[in-house]
């Protein structure tokens, strides 16, 4: 899509969040699993719903004017290329 829509100055990007500790996630996940997830990240923390909107605002801003065709993973460093 980024290739097809770029000629119209339309940027196409995606946000791929990891496990977000929403209230619903907390209800179906054990505290031990949440602690394990947190300890498995490079930043030593879990994602919360408040951690996502800033990325969307950035991608919509002029600061990201030359970013297209990308997937931004927000997961506190849980999954990283080797």
LINCOR-V8714 format. One record per pair of residues at least 24 apart in sequence whose ideal C-beta (glycine too) atoms are under 6 Angstrom apart, sorted by sequence separation. I is the first residue (numbers start at 1). GAP is how many residues later the second one is. D is the distance in Angstrom with one decimal. If there is no record, write none. Layout:
I GAP D
I GAP D
This chain:
21 25 4.9
20 27 4.8
21 27 5.5
22 27 5.5
18 29 5.7
20 29 5.9
45 31 5.4
43 33 4.3
43 34 5.3
17 35 5.6
41 35 3.8
42 35 2.6
41 36 5.1
41 37 4.7
40 38 5.9
15 40 5.4
13 46 5.1
16 55 5.3
12 56 5.8
11 57 4.1
13 57 5.0
14 57 4.6
15 57 5.4
16 57 4.8
17 57 4.8
18 57 2.9
18 60 5.2
2 66 4.5
2 67 3.4
